Amino acid sequence: MNDTISNPDTILVDEQPVRLDELLADYHKLKADAEEERKQEKKAVRRFKREEELKPYQAELIKMQQYLEKTRTRMIILFEGRDAAGKGGTIRRVTRYMNEKHYRVVALGKPTDEQKTQWFFQKYVTQCPRGGEVVLFDRSWYNRAVVEPIFGFCSDEEYENFMIGCPGFEKDLVRQGTILVKLYFSVTKEEQARRFERRKNDPLRQWKLSEIDVQAQDRWDDFTQQKYEMLKRTNTTHAPWTTIRSNDKHKARLNAMRVILNSVPYERLNPDLDFVPDPTVVISGSRDLELMEAQLLQQGKFVG
């Protein structure tokens, strides 16, 4: 008698014996692969819809840029915040369709030996915009307010000199006609940890992970304290901070665009577009400071 017929765990497929457990394993693998494919399709559709939602605002940014060119107005946008808070992705969306002849993204590295002997703001002044140009700083002079003192890259005296001089420097920029927008991207500790983990495991993102990033979670409270001091001493009427809650990257990008567009008195391309920032995503620097001080009073420490 045929052994295949006598074995209940084996069947014939194209005259070849196949074990049922192997067939079942193949079925589950195909099912899992199909489910993963459906998930990836849903993610791709969701990503496409989100990018499409940004396009009307990106068209407005082009119109805004044309106004700046026509009036020869200078504009500076500062992108600050913790590592992995979404600054770089927002900058890419803001500039995606803008005229590259009239904007620059500036991300300065460590100061040279010569720059260390200069007035602190000198290297930033050389990067300031000409008439009709937008300069976007991916981190700015505020490195000295947060990162440098935490990691010992500046002395206490250098830090204090900066905190005293910064409001006057910015006031002079604004007084002479530069539009200055200061955005602070705020992410929770849990979300930052998740994004760091993704960077570790994704070969396309591993280049983003620096030695400072590795220490960011351990120094979380230090960063929070420095943020508080920064808001307290540099959130001024002429150069206020705007905090963007960026756990949801898409909402952060969309609302950052709204804040930027609202800072320039250009004629809207589409007046029916919603230009009102989402209050669950965007809060003023003053309000952020109030919330932090409330945490300090109620709990004796900053929560986030």
N, C-alpha and C positions, 0 to 999 in steps of 0.2 A: 504493500500500500504506500501511496505517496506520503512522505513525512510532512509535507507542507499542509496537506489536508488534515492530518491528524494533530497538528499543532495549532491550537486556537489562537496563539499570539502571532501567527504568521498568515499572510494572505498572498495571493498571486497578483502581481501587477505587470502586464505585458509579459506574461509567462515567467516572471522572475519573482522569487519569494521576497517579501518585504515584511519586516517586523512591525507590528501595530504600534509599539512604543516609539519607533523611529518615525513612523508616519504621523503620529500624534504630535511629536516634537516639531516636525516640519510644519504642520498645520499651525501650531502656536507661534512659531517663528514668523510665518507669513502673516498671521493675524497681527502680531506685534509690529511688524514692519509696515503694514497697511495703516495701523493706528498712528504710528510715528509720522508717516507720510501725510496723513490727514492733519495732524498737529502742526507740521511744518507749513502746510498749505494755509491753515488758519492764521498762523503767525505772519506769513508773507502777506496775506490779504489785510490783516490788521495793520502791519507796518506800512503797506501801500496807502491805506485809508488815512493813516496818521500823517504821512508825508503830503498827501493831497490836501489835508486840512490846513497845513502850513502855507500852501502856495499863495492864497490870497494875501496873506501877511507879507510873504516874500516879495510879492508884486508891489505892496505898499512901501516896502523898504527901498525898492528901486526908485519909486516916486519921491520918497524922502531924500534919497541920495541926489536926485536931480535938483531938488530944491536947494540942498547944500551947495552943489556945484554952481547953480545960478546966482546964489547970494554970497558965494565965497565964504561960507560959514564953516568954521572948524568944529569937529566933534570927536570926543574921546569917550570910549565905553570901557569901563573896567570890569573884568570878570574875576571875581574873587570867591573864595570858599574852600572847604576842605578838599582833600584829594578824593577823586572819584565822585565828586558832587555833580558832574555833568557840564562843566564849563566848556570843554573842548567840543563836545557834540552840539552844544547850543551855538557856539561860534561858527561851526561849519554850516548849520542851518541858516543862521542870520546872513552869512556872506555868500551862500550858494549861488544866487542869481544876480548879485550886485556887480556893478561895473568894477572890474579888478584894477582899473587905472586910477580909481578914486577911493580905494580903501587899502589898509594894511593891517595884518595881524602881527602883533609884536609879542614875542615870548623870549625875554632876555635870559641868558644863562648866568653863571656865576660871574661876579665882577672881576675884571682883569686887575693886575697889580696897579696899573695906571689909574683905573677907575676908583680903586680904593683910596687914592690920594685926593680925589676930586670931591666937590660938593655932591652930597648924596643924590640930589635930584638931577644932576647934570646929564647922566646917561639916559634919563627918561625925557628930559627936555629935548635932546637931539632926535627923539623919536616922535615928538609931538606933530600933529597934522598941519599941513599948509591949508590955505583957504580952499574950501570945497572938498576937503578930504575927511574920511572917517578913519580913526585909528582904534583898533580893538586890542586891548592889553589882556593877554592870557596870563594872568597874574601881573602885578604892577609894583609900584613903590610900596604897596601895603605888605610886601614880603617882610619888610622891616617891622611891621606892626605885629605879625603873627609868627611866621616860620623862623625868622632869624633869631629872635630872643629865646624861643623854645629850644632850638638846637645849638645855641651858643655861637651863632654866626655874627653877632654884633655885641658890643659892650652895653652895659646899662646906660652909660652916658650917650652912646650913639642912638639907642632906642628912645631915650627921653628927648634928645634933640629933635628926632624925627616927629614924635608925637606933638611937640610944641610947634614945630615949623610947618607940619603938613596942612593944617587948616588955612594958614596964610598963603601957602603955595597954591592950593586949590582955589582960594578966593581970588587970587590974582589971575589964574587961568580963566575963571568965569567972568571976572570984571572986564577982561580984554576980549570977550566975545566968544569964548570956547564953550560949546555945550558939553557938559560933563555928566555922564551917567555912571553911577557906581552900583553894581549888582553883586550881591553876596548870595551864593548858592548854598543852601542849607540842607544837609542830608542827615538822616538818623544814623546812629552807630551801627545798628543791625543791617541797614541797607548798605552802608559803606563796606561792612565786612563781607556781605554777599557779592558786591561788585569786585572787591579785592580777590575773592576766591575765584570768580570767573576769569579775572586777569591771569591768575596763576595757571589755570587749566586751558586757556584759549591761546593757541600759538599766535593768533592775529592780534592779541591784546597784551601779550607778555611784555612787550617793549614799554608799556605804560607803567609797569610796576618798578618803582625806584626804592632805594634804601629808606628814604623818608616815608614812603608809603607803608613799608613794612612796620614802621614804628608808630604810624598814625593812630592805630587802635589803642596801643598801650599809652599813648600821650593824649588820649581823647580829652580828658579834663583840662589839660594844659592848653589845648587849642580852644576849648570853650572859654576859658578864662581870658585868653588873649583876644578872642572875638569880642567879649564883653568890654574890655578896655578900649578896643578899637572903636566900637560903636559909641561908647561913652564920650570919647575924646575927639572923634573925627566926623560924627554925624552932625552936620551943620546946616543952617538954613540955605546957604548958597551952594552946598555940595552934600545933599542928604544921601544916605544909604537906602537901597531897596533890597529887601530880602526875598529871595525866590526859594520856596520850599520845593526841593527837587527830587523827592523820592520817586515821583512819577516823571520820568524824563520828558515825555511828550508834553505834558501840561506845563512843565517848567520852560521848555523851549517856546511854546505858544505864548505864554504870558510874559516871558522876557521880551519877545518881539513887541507885544502890546506896550510894555513900559518904554521901550526904546522909541517906538513910533509916537507915543504921547509926549515925548520930550522935545519934539521938533514941530514948529507951527507951519507945517506944509499943508497944501490943499489935498484932502483925501482923494485917492483914486476911486475908492468905493465907500461912500459915506454910510452905506447900510451895513457894513461889516461891523462886527462887535469888537470895539476897541477897549472895552472895560475889563481891567485885570480881574481875574478870579480871586476874591478875598481869602479863599482857603489856600491859595498858592502864593499870592503876593501880599506882603505886609511892609509897611514903612520901617525904616531903621529905628525910628522913635518908638513905634509899637513893639518891635522886637526887643528893644532895650527894656521897655516896661515889663514885658513878659518874663525876661530873664531876671529882672530885679524882684518880681513877684515870687519866682521860684526860690530865689535866695532868701527872701523873708519867710516864706511858708515852710521850706524844707531845709534851709540852712546850706544849700548847695545848688548848683545848676544841674538840671535834669538832662538837657540835651545840648 
